[in-house]
Amino acid sequence: MLGIYEHEKQVVIKLIDTNKGRIVITSDIWTASNQKKGYMSIITHYIDDNWTLQNIILRYNFFNL
């Protein structure tokens, strides 16, 4: 698993470094009240060379409320 993570991390870093346009980073936090848990995600959005909107989840985490 760690090997896959490191590989995918390098792929994302290369995509961000070689992107010719702008990159937007957004975050979202939401709760599941019936489970008493909170969730947070950090996502990057960009338009690739084919004018297709791309989204990559950079970080996802959950916590107990």
mmCIF file as gemmi writes it, N, C-alpha and C atoms, coordinates in Angstrom:
data_model
loop_
_atom_site.group_PDB
_atom_site.id
_atom_site.type_symbol
_atom_site.label_atom_id
_atom_site.label_alt_id
_atom_site.label_comp_id
_atom_site.label_asym_id
_atom_site.label_entity_id
_atom_site.label_seq_id
_atom_site.pdbx_PDB_ins_code
_atom_site.Cartn_x
_atom_site.Cartn_y
_atom_site.Cartn_z
_atom_site.occupancy
_atom_site.B_iso_or_equiv
_atom_site.pdbx_formal_charge
_atom_site.auth_seq_id
_atom_site.auth_asym_id
_atom_site.pdbx_PDB_model_num
ATOM 1 N N . MET Axp A 1 ? 0.812 -1.191 0 1 0 ? 1 A 1
ATOM 2 C CA . MET Axp A 1 ? 0 0 0 1 0 ? 1 A 1
ATOM 3 C C . MET Axp A 1 ? 0.862 1.263 0 1 0 ? 1 A 1
ATOM 4 N N . LEU Axp A 2 ? 1.912 1.262 0.782 1 0 ? 2 A 1
ATOM 5 C CA . LEU Axp A 2 ? 2.76 2.452 0.831 1 0 ? 2 A 1
ATOM 6 C C . LEU Axp A 2 ? 3.441 2.712 -0.508 1 0 ? 2 A 1
ATOM 7 N N . GLY Axp A 3 ? 3.788 1.661 -1.216 1 0 ? 3 A 1
ATOM 8 C CA . GLY Axp A 3 ? 4.394 1.818 -2.535 1 0 ? 3 A 1
ATOM 9 C C . GLY Axp A 3 ? 3.423 2.44 -3.532 1 0 ? 3 A 1
ATOM 10 N N . ILE Axp A 4 ? 2.167 1.985 -3.49 1 0 ? 4 A 1
ATOM 11 C CA . ILE Axp A 4 ? 1.137 2.558 -4.361 1 0 ? 4 A 1
ATOM 12 C C . ILE Axp A 4 ? 0.909 4.019 -4.008 1 0 ? 4 A 1
ATOM 13 N N . TYR Axp A 5 ? 0.844 4.315 -2.711 1 0 ? 5 A 1
ATOM 14 C CA . TYR Axp A 5 ? 0.654 5.695 -2.262 1 0 ? 5 A 1
ATOM 15 C C . TYR Axp A 5 ? 1.772 6.598 -2.782 1 0 ? 5 A 1
ATOM 16 N N . GLU Axp A 6 ? 3.018 6.168 -2.623 1 0 ? 6 A 1
ATOM 17 C CA . GLU Axp A 6 ? 4.153 6.973 -3.065 1 0 ? 6 A 1
ATOM 18 C C . GLU Axp A 6 ? 4.131 7.176 -4.576 1 0 ? 6 A 1
ATOM 19 N N . HIS Axp A 7 ? 3.776 6.137 -5.316 1 0 ? 7 A 1
ATOM 20 C CA . HIS Axp A 7 ? 3.689 6.26 -6.771 1 0 ? 7 A 1
ATOM 21 C C . HIS Axp A 7 ? 2.62 7.279 -7.165 1 0 ? 7 A 1
ATOM 22 N N . GLU Axp A 8 ? 1.427 7.149 -6.601 1 0 ? 8 A 1
ATOM 23 C CA . GLU Axp A 8 ? 0.333 8.064 -6.924 1 0 ? 8 A 1
ATOM 24 C C . GLU Axp A 8 ? 0.65 9.494 -6.485 1 0 ? 8 A 1
ATOM 25 N N . LYS Axp A 9 ? 1.342 9.638 -5.381 1 0 ? 9 A 1
ATOM 26 C CA . LYS Axp A 9 ? 1.757 10.959 -4.916 1 0 ? 9 A 1
ATOM 27 C C . LYS Axp A 9 ? 2.669 11.621 -5.942 1 0 ? 9 A 1
ATOM 28 N N . GLN Axp A 10 ? 3.613 10.864 -6.479 1 0 ? 10 A 1
ATOM 29 C CA . GLN Axp A 10 ? 4.521 11.404 -7.488 1 0 ? 10 A 1
ATOM 30 C C . GLN Axp A 10 ? 3.781 11.752 -8.78 1 0 ? 10 A 1
ATOM 31 N N . VAL Axp A 11 ? 2.78 10.955 -9.141 1 0 ? 11 A 1
ATOM 32 C CA . VAL Axp A 11 ? 1.974 11.249 -10.328 1 0 ? 11 A 1
ATOM 33 C C . VAL Axp A 11 ? 1.238 12.576 -10.15 1 0 ? 11 A 1
ATOM 34 N N . VAL Axp A 12 ? 0.635 12.792 -8.981 1 0 ? 12 A 1
ATOM 35 C CA . VAL Axp A 12 ? -0.091 14.032 -8.713 1 0 ? 12 A 1
ATOM 36 C C . VAL Axp A 12 ? 0.864 15.225 -8.705 1 0 ? 12 A 1
ATOM 37 N N . ILE Axp A 13 ? 2.008 15.075 -8.086 1 0 ? 13 A 1
ATOM 38 C CA . ILE Axp A 13 ? 2.996 16.168 -8.054 1 0 ? 13 A 1
ATOM 39 C C . ILE Axp A 13 ? 3.411 16.533 -9.474 1 0 ? 13 A 1
ATOM 40 N N . LYS Axp A 14 ? 3.641 15.535 -10.326 1 0 ? 14 A 1
ATOM 41 C CA . LYS Axp A 14 ? 4.029 15.806 -11.708 1 0 ? 14 A 1
ATOM 42 C C . LYS Axp A 14 ? 2.907 16.5 -12.466 1 0 ? 14 A 1
ATOM 43 N N . LEU Axp A 15 ? 1.657 16.064 -12.252 1 0 ? 15 A 1
ATOM 44 C CA . LEU Axp A 15 ? 0.518 16.71 -12.902 1 0 ? 15 A 1
ATOM 45 C C . LEU Axp A 15 ? 0.411 18.178 -12.512 1 0 ? 15 A 1
ATOM 46 N N . ILE Axp A 16 ? 0.587 18.465 -11.248 1 0 ? 16 A 1
ATOM 47 C CA . ILE Axp A 16 ? 0.497 19.845 -10.767 1 0 ? 16 A 1
ATOM 48 C C . ILE Axp A 16 ? 1.658 20.675 -11.305 1 0 ? 16 A 1
ATOM 49 N N . ASP Axp A 17 ? 2.851 20.107 -11.3 1 0 ? 17 A 1
ATOM 50 C CA . ASP Axp A 17 ? 4.029 20.838 -11.783 1 0 ? 17 A 1
ATOM 51 C C . ASP Axp A 17 ? 3.968 21.145 -13.277 1 0 ? 17 A 1
ATOM 52 N N . THR Axp A 18 ? 3.406 20.241 -14.06 1 0 ? 18 A 1
ATOM 53 C CA . THR Axp A 18 ? 3.393 20.415 -15.516 1 0 ? 18 A 1
ATOM 54 C C . THR Axp A 18 ? 2.127 21.092 -16.032 1 0 ? 18 A 1
ATOM 55 N N . ASN Axp A 19 ? 1.19 21.382 -15.153 1 0 ? 19 A 1
ATOM 56 C CA . ASN Axp A 19 ? -0.045 22.038 -15.58 1 0 ? 19 A 1
ATOM 57 C C . ASN Axp A 19 ? 0.253 23.448 -16.08 1 0 ? 19 A 1
ATOM 58 N N . LYS Axp A 20 ? -0.264 23.774 -17.253 1 0 ? 20 A 1
ATOM 59 C CA . LYS Axp A 20 ? -0.013 25.081 -17.853 1 0 ? 20 A 1
ATOM 60 C C . LYS Axp A 20 ? -0.989 26.141 -17.357 1 0 ? 20 A 1
ATOM 61 N N . GLY Axp A 21 ? -2.097 25.709 -16.776 1 0 ? 21 A 1
ATOM 62 C CA . GLY Axp A 21 ? -3.115 26.637 -16.304 1 0 ? 21 A 1
ATOM 63 C C . GLY Axp A 21 ? -3.063 26.815 -14.802 1 0 ? 21 A 1
ATOM 64 N N . ARG Axp A 22 ? -4.165 27.242 -14.293 1 0 ? 22 A 1
ATOM 65 C CA . ARG Axp A 22 ? -4.273 27.461 -12.85 1 0 ? 22 A 1
ATOM 66 C C . ARG Axp A 22 ? -4.887 26.261 -12.162 1 0 ? 22 A 1
ATOM 67 N N . ILE Axp A 23 ? -4.564 26.144 -10.891 1 0 ? 23 A 1
ATOM 68 C CA . ILE Axp A 23 ? -5.077 25.055 -10.065 1 0 ? 23 A 1
ATOM 69 C C . ILE Axp A 23 ? -5.83 25.678 -8.901 1 0 ? 23 A 1
ATOM 70 N N . VAL Axp A 24 ? -6.985 25.128 -8.603 1 0 ? 24 A 1
ATOM 71 C CA . VAL Axp A 24 ? -7.782 25.592 -7.48 1 0 ? 24 A 1
ATOM 72 C C . VAL Axp A 24 ? -7.807 24.489 -6.43 1 0 ? 24 A 1
ATOM 73 N N . ILE Axp A 25 ? -7.622 24.873 -5.184 1 0 ? 25 A 1
ATOM 74 C CA . ILE Axp A 25 ? -7.716 23.917 -4.075 1 0 ? 25 A 1
ATOM 75 C C . ILE Axp A 25 ? -8.917 24.297 -3.227 1 0 ? 25 A 1
ATOM 76 N N . THR Axp A 26 ? -9.805 23.324 -3.003 1 0 ? 26 A 1
ATOM 77 C CA . THR Axp A 26 ? -10.999 23.556 -2.2 1 0 ? 26 A 1
ATOM 78 C C . THR Axp A 26 ? -11.027 22.571 -1.039 1 0 ? 26 A 1
ATOM 79 N N . SER Axp A 27 ? -11.786 22.92 -0.028 1 0 ? 27 A 1
ATOM 80 C CA . SER Axp A 27 ? -11.983 22.005 1.101 1 0 ? 27 A 1
ATOM 81 C C . SER Axp A 27 ? -13.464 21.953 1.423 1 0 ? 27 A 1
ATOM 82 N N . ASP Axp A 28 ? -13.867 20.865 2.011 1 0 ? 28 A 1
ATOM 83 C CA . ASP Axp A 28 ? -15.26 20.683 2.401 1 0 ? 28 A 1
ATOM 84 C C . ASP Axp A 28 ? -15.288 19.897 3.707 1 0 ? 28 A 1
ATOM 85 N N . ILE Axp A 29 ? -16.159 20.312 4.581 1 0 ? 29 A 1
ATOM 86 C CA . ILE Axp A 29 ? -16.349 19.616 5.856 1 0 ? 29 A 1
ATOM 87 C C . ILE Axp A 29 ? -17.833 19.315 5.998 1 0 ? 29 A 1
ATOM 88 N N . TRP Axp A 30 ? -18.162 18.102 6.37 1 0 ? 30 A 1
ATOM 89 C CA . TRP Axp A 30 ? -19.553 17.751 6.599 1 0 ? 30 A 1
ATOM 90 C C . TRP Axp A 30 ? -19.63 16.729 7.717 1 0 ? 30 A 1
ATOM 91 N N . THR Axp A 31 ? -20.836 16.581 8.254 1 0 ? 31 A 1
ATOM 92 C CA . THR Axp A 31 ? -21.037 15.664 9.376 1 0 ? 31 A 1
ATOM 93 C C . THR Axp A 31 ? -22.131 14.661 9.047 1 0 ? 31 A 1
ATOM 94 N N . ALA Axp A 32 ? -22.03 13.52 9.66 1 0 ? 32 A 1
ATOM 95 C CA . ALA Axp A 32 ? -23.074 12.497 9.619 1 0 ? 32 A 1
ATOM 96 C C . ALA Axp A 32 ? -23.603 12.398 11.044 1 0 ? 32 A 1
ATOM 97 N N . SER Axp A 33 ? -24.669 13.134 11.302 1 0 ? 33 A 1
ATOM 98 C CA . SER Axp A 33 ? -25.167 13.243 12.681 1 0 ? 33 A 1
ATOM 99 C C . SER Axp A 33 ? -25.632 11.905 13.238 1 0 ? 33 A 1
ATOM 100 N N . ASN Axp A 34 ? -26.13 11.02 12.378 1 0 ? 34 A 1
ATOM 101 C CA . ASN Axp A 34 ? -26.579 9.727 12.888 1 0 ? 34 A 1
ATOM 102 C C . ASN Axp A 34 ? -25.412 8.838 13.298 1 0 ? 34 A 1
ATOM 103 N N . GLN Axp A 35 ? -24.206 9.13 12.807 1 0 ? 35 A 1
ATOM 104 C CA . GLN Axp A 35 ? -23.03 8.355 13.165 1 0 ? 35 A 1
ATOM 105 C C . GLN Axp A 35 ? -22.101 9.112 14.11 1 0 ? 35 A 1
ATOM 106 N N . LYS Axp A 36 ? -22.39 10.399 14.344 1 0 ? 36 A 1
ATOM 107 C CA . LYS Axp A 36 ? -21.568 11.255 15.186 1 0 ? 36 A 1
ATOM 108 C C . LYS Axp A 36 ? -20.126 11.311 14.679 1 0 ? 36 A 1
ATOM 109 N N . LYS Axp A 37 ? -19.986 11.478 13.364 1 0 ? 37 A 1
ATOM 110 C CA . LYS Axp A 37 ? -18.673 11.58 12.744 1 0 ? 37 A 1
ATOM 111 C C . LYS Axp A 37 ? -18.627 12.798 11.831 1 0 ? 37 A 1
ATOM 112 N N . GLY Axp A 38 ? -17.444 13.375 11.716 1 0 ? 38 A 1
ATOM 113 C CA . GLY Axp A 38 ? -17.218 14.473 10.797 1 0 ? 38 A 1
ATOM 114 C C . GLY Axp A 38 ? -16.247 14.043 9.718 1 0 ? 38 A 1
ATOM 115 N N . TYR Axp A 39 ? -16.367 14.657 8.569 1 0 ? 39 A 1
ATOM 116 C CA . TYR Axp A 39 ? -15.514 14.325 7.434 1 0 ? 39 A 1
ATOM 117 C C . TYR Axp A 39 ? -14.95 15.608 6.841 1 0 ? 39 A 1
ATOM 118 N N . MET Axp A 40 ? -13.722 15.535 6.345 1 0 ? 40 A 1
ATOM 119 C CA . MET Axp A 40 ? -13.084 16.676 5.702 1 0 ? 40 A 1
ATOM 120 C C . MET Axp A 40 ? -12.31 16.184 4.492 1 0 ? 40 A 1
ATOM 121 N N . SER Axp A 41 ? -12.423 16.958 3.404 1 0 ? 41 A 1
ATOM 122 C CA . SER Axp A 41 ? -11.656 16.615 2.209 1 0 ? 41 A 1
ATOM 123 C C . SER Axp A 41 ? -10.993 17.871 1.651 1 0 ? 41 A 1
ATOM 124 N N . ILE Axp A 42 ? -9.839 17.68 1.025 1 0 ? 42 A 1
ATOM 125 C CA . ILE Axp A 42 ? -9.13 18.739 0.309 1 0 ? 42 A 1
ATOM 126 C C . ILE Axp A 42 ? -8.951 18.228 -1.114 1 0 ? 42 A 1
ATOM 127 N N . ILE Axp A 43 ? -9.451 19.011 -2.082 1 0 ? 43 A 1
ATOM 128 C CA . ILE Axp A 43 ? -9.485 18.584 -3.474 1 0 ? 43 A 1
ATOM 129 C C . ILE Axp A 43 ? -8.859 19.661 -4.347 1 0 ? 43 A 1
ATOM 130 N N . THR Axp A 44 ? -8.115 19.241 -5.365 1 0 ? 44 A 1
ATOM 131 C CA . THR Axp A 44 ? -7.598 20.17 -6.35 1 0 ? 44 A 1
ATOM 132 C C . THR Axp A 44 ? -8.393 20.006 -7.642 1 0 ? 44 A 1
ATOM 133 N N . HIS Axp A 45 ? -8.661 21.12 -8.312 1 0 ? 45 A 1
ATOM 134 C CA . HIS Axp A 45 ? -9.405 21.138 -9.56 1 0 ? 45 A 1
ATOM 135 C C . HIS Axp A 45 ? -8.56 21.875 -10.602 1 0 ? 45 A 1
ATOM 136 N N . TYR Axp A 46 ? -8.541 21.355 -11.806 1 0 ? 46 A 1
ATOM 137 C CA . TYR Axp A 46 ? -7.836 22.033 -12.897 1 0 ? 46 A 1
ATOM 138 C C . TYR Axp A 46 ? -8.402 21.553 -14.222 1 0 ? 46 A 1
ATOM 139 N N . ILE Axp A 47 ? -8.13 22.306 -15.279 1 0 ? 47 A 1
ATOM 140 C CA . ILE Axp A 47 ? -8.545 21.934 -16.627 1 0 ? 47 A 1
ATOM 141 C C . ILE Axp A 47 ? -7.301 21.447 -17.363 1 0 ? 47 A 1
ATOM 142 N N . ASP Axp A 48 ? -7.386 20.239 -17.902 1 0 ? 48 A 1
ATOM 143 C CA . ASP Axp A 48 ? -6.22 19.663 -18.573 1 0 ? 48 A 1
ATOM 144 C C . ASP Axp A 48 ? -6.069 20.203 -19.996 1 0 ? 48 A 1
ATOM 145 N N . ASP Axp A 49 ? -5.097 19.68 -20.728 1 0 ? 49 A 1
ATOM 146 C CA . ASP Axp A 49 ? -4.809 20.152 -22.085 1 0 ? 49 A 1
ATOM 147 C C . ASP Axp A 49 ? -5.951 19.888 -23.066 1 0 ? 49 A 1
ATOM 148 N N . ASN Axp A 50 ? -6.84 18.951 -22.75 1 0 ? 50 A 1
ATOM 149 C CA . ASN Axp A 50 ? -7.993 18.64 -23.605 1 0 ? 50 A 1
ATOM 150 C C . ASN Axp A 50 ? -9.248 19.395 -23.168 1 0 ? 50 A 1
ATOM 151 N N . TRP Axp A 51 ? -9.086 20.376 -22.285 1 0 ? 51 A 1
ATOM 152 C CA . TRP Axp A 51 ? -10.185 21.187 -21.76 1 0 ? 51 A 1
ATOM 153 C C . TRP Axp A 51 ? -11.204 20.349 -20.983 1 0 ? 51 A 1
ATOM 154 N N . THR Axp A 52 ? -10.7 19.355 -20.273 1 0 ? 52 A 1
ATOM 155 C CA . THR Axp A 52 ? -11.542 18.52 -19.424 1 0 ? 52 A 1
ATOM 156 C C . THR Axp A 52 ? -11.264 18.874 -17.974 1 0 ? 52 A 1
ATOM 157 N N . LEU Axp A 53 ? -12.327 19.126 -17.22 1 0 ? 53 A 1
ATOM 158 C CA . LEU Axp A 53 ? -12.173 19.43 -15.8 1 0 ? 53 A 1
ATOM 159 C C . LEU Axp A 53 ? -11.705 18.182 -15.06 1 0 ? 53 A 1
ATOM 160 N N . GLN Axp A 54 ? -10.633 18.317 -14.308 1 0 ? 54 A 1
ATOM 161 C CA . GLN Axp A 54 ? -10.074 17.21 -13.526 1 0 ? 54 A 1
ATOM 162 C C . GLN Axp A 54 ? -10.157 17.558 -12.044 1 0 ? 54 A 1
ATOM 163 N N . ASN Axp A 55 ? -10.404 16.556 -11.222 1 0 ? 55 A 1
ATOM 164 C CA . ASN Axp A 55 ? -10.454 16.697 -9.769 1 0 ? 55 A 1
ATOM 165 C C . ASN Axp A 55 ? -9.593 15.607 -9.15 1 0 ? 55 A 1
ATOM 166 N N . ILE Axp A 56 ? -8.79 15.981 -8.164 1 0 ? 56 A 1
ATOM 167 C CA . ILE Axp A 56 ? -7.957 15.006 -7.461 1 0 ? 56 A 1
ATOM 168 C C . ILE Axp A 56 ? -8.133 15.235 -5.959 1 0 ? 56 A 1
ATOM 169 N N . ILE Axp A 57 ? -8.484 14.178 -5.243 1 0 ? 57 A 1
ATOM 170 C CA . ILE Axp A 57 ? -8.587 14.268 -3.787 1 0 ? 57 A 1
ATOM 171 C C . ILE Axp A 57 ? -7.176 14.223 -3.215 1 0 ? 57 A 1
ATOM 172 N N . LEU Axp A 58 ? -6.76 15.308 -2.569 1 0 ? 58 A 1
ATOM 173 C CA . LEU Axp A 58 ? -5.431 15.372 -1.972 1 0 ? 58 A 1
ATOM 174 C C . LEU Axp A 58 ? -5.421 14.8 -0.568 1 0 ? 58 A 1
ATOM 175 N N . ARG Axp A 59 ? -6.506 15.012 0.142 1 0 ? 59 A 1
ATOM 176 C CA . ARG Axp A 59 ? -6.574 14.548 1.533 1 0 ? 59 A 1
ATOM 177 C C . ARG Axp A 59 ? -8.027 14.302 1.901 1 0 ? 59 A 1
ATOM 178 N N . TYR Axp A 60 ? -8.264 13.223 2.634 1 0 ? 60 A 1
ATOM 179 C CA . TYR Axp A 60 ? -9.59 12.888 3.138 1 0 ? 60 A 1
ATOM 180 C C . TYR Axp A 60 ? -9.408 12.374 4.556 1 0 ? 60 A 1
ATOM 181 N N . ASN Axp A 61 ? -10.207 12.879 5.466 1 0 ? 61 A 1
ATOM 182 C CA . ASN Axp A 61 ? -10.055 12.492 6.865 1 0 ? 61 A 1
ATOM 183 C C . ASN Axp A 61 ? -11.414 12.463 7.535 1 0 ? 61 A 1
ATOM 184 N N . PHE Axp A 62 ? -11.565 11.64 8.551 1 0 ? 62 A 1
ATOM 185 C CA . PHE Axp A 62 ? -12.784 11.645 9.356 1 0 ? 62 A 1
ATOM 186 C C . PHE Axp A 62 ? -12.413 11.704 10.826 1 0 ? 62 A 1
ATOM 187 N N . PHE Axp A 63 ? -13.34 12.188 11.623 1 0 ? 63 A 1
ATOM 188 C CA . PHE Axp A 63 ? -13.087 12.34 13.054 1 0 ? 63 A 1
ATOM 189 C C . PHE Axp A 63 ? -14.395 12.154 13.81 1 0 ? 63 A 1
ATOM 190 N N . ASN Axp A 64 ? -14.273 11.773 15.065 1 0 ? 64 A 1
ATOM 191 C CA . ASN Axp A 64 ? -15.447 11.601 15.929 1 0 ? 64 A 1
ATOM 192 C C . ASN Axp A 64 ? -15.867 12.951 16.492 1 0 ? 64 A 1
ATOM 193 N N . LEU Axp A 65 ? -17.167 13.155 16.541 1 0 ? 65 A 1
ATOM 194 C CA . LEU Axp A 65 ? -17.694 14.404 17.098 1 0 ? 65 A 1
ATOM 195 C C . LEU Axp A 65 ? -17.893 14.29 18.584 1 0 ? 65 A 1
